[in-house]
């Protein structure tokens, strides 16, 4: 570890293979908490490279549990987290809207790290029990188009860095890994990032991995489409800055997206959105994110057509029916 830390402090780059070996050593508990903290802070100060991030990803996937979702091609909608905005669970709501529109979604998520409620918090609040059963995951995909994979059950390496991450109380490089280690290795992904530097990083990574992607960033710092102002999207086929008006929406006040101060409140908002009983602002931001996800799956459609599909899913009740079936299968 001394050699690695010295290299990082001296602005040297590790290879993909070296970084994978580092991750495998973390799993073997070869390093102290102090060394892990120094490692994370060194990367925070210098910024991780593409090959370093891919090396960590390789190690996490190799030491984790793989879920084969064939014959389905699946989508995930995820954010890097750590934007400090404490929004309600927008991407998780969007997953159910997309599933309600008839597309296969495998959502990968975790408990909250820097907000009141993460994806796993709101899913667990529905009475869902997390599992690593491939048959159950496929049954859920078949009957309600959506499966949920609770990250700690699959990315086993993460438990060895969890205490250090919690002690640091700031986002680390391991926040960047979450979107890259979905156990189903989805072919399609919508990723929200908190800044344009991260957008470029993931754009290069997805191109290397051959993923069909859209990466979005609200220019005022949200790691999703917030409709609080302009947002940028880059994908395999498009790079553009959008205004809310271009998607047919009014600009949203930041306070309208609050997830509240308790997990119970966050869970209530989640259900209200999917029941089509939420505020217009909550509804619109979910539809905006869901429409971009559908566009990734169906790039031949216009974004307006994709928005129409997302709106129909929510307003017809199919998104909420998806949630009800999902709860039945995964209880």
Secondary structure as UniProt FT lines:
FT   HELIX           2..9
FT   TURN            10..11
FT   HELIX           16..27
FT   TURN            28..29
FT   HELIX           33..46
FT   HELIX           50..63
FT   TURN            70..71
FT   STRAND          75..79
FT   HELIX           90..100
FT   TURN            101..102
FT   STRAND          105..109
FT   HELIX           119..124
FT   TURN            125..127
FT   HELIX           134..144
FT   STRAND          146..150
FT   HELIX           151..153
FT   HELIX           156..158
FT   HELIX           159..168
FT   HELIX           173..177
FT   HELIX           178..180
FT   TURN            183..184
FT   STRAND          188..192
FT   HELIX           196..209
FT   STRAND          212..218
FT   TURN            219..220
FT   STRAND          231..235
FT   STRAND          239..242
FT   HELIX           244..247
FT   HELIX           254..257
FT   HELIX           263..274
FT   TURN            275..276
FT   HELIX           280..297
FT   TURN            299..300
FT   HELIX           303..315
FT   TURN            316..317
FT   HELIX           318..330
//
